[in-house]
Amino acid sequence: MAKTTAAPMTAEERKVIFASSLGTVFEWYDFYLYGSLAAIIAKQFFAGLDAGSAYKGFNQLFELNIYK
């Protein structure tokens, strides 16, 4: 079996990996903000409902945004 050596990464490949990693970091930060502020924002959007129903309603709005 012949040994093969990997070629060093090109500048273009490093740029793609960096951009992909940065996008992932931003997405996880977005999920963190949503999770941290969901209860507070739910009270503002669904002021007439109890806390549990408001949270469920806010999650449904978030889901509609993602899967539209």
N, C-alpha and C positions, 0 to 999 in steps of 0.2 A: 504494500500500500504506500503510495507516494505521499509525502508530507506537502501540504500547501501552506503558504504564508499569506496572511491577510494583507491586503494593500492598505496603506494609511488612508484615513478619511480625507476627502477633499473639502475645500472650503464650502462648497455648496451643500454637502452632506452635513457639515457642522451647523450651517445656517438653518437647515430643515429641522435638525434635532433641537436646536435652541428655540426656534419658533414654536414647535410642537410642545416643548416643555413649558414655555411661557404661557401658551394657550391653556394648558392643563392647570397651571397655577391660578390663572385668572378664573377659570371655571370653578375650581374648588373654593376659591375665596368668595365667589358669588354664592355658592351653596352655604358657606359659613355665615355670610351676612343674612341670607334668607332664614336660616335656622335660628339665628340669634334674634332677629327682629320680627319673626312671624307672629308671635303672640301680641306684640305691641301694634303691629300694622293691622292685624285681624280685628282688634278692638275698634280701630278707626273706621274700617270699611264696613263692619257689621256691628254697629253700636247697639242695635236693638236686640241682639241675641246674647245668650249666655256665652261664657268663655269657650266652652267645648265646641258648640255649634259654630261660633265665629271662626275658630281655628280650622275646623273642617271645611267651612266655606272658603276660607282663604287658600287652603291647600288645593281645593278644586279649581279655583281661579288660576293658581300657579300651574297646575297640570294642564289646563286648557291652553295656556301660553306655550308650554313646551311641546305639546302634541297637536298643535293646530295645523 
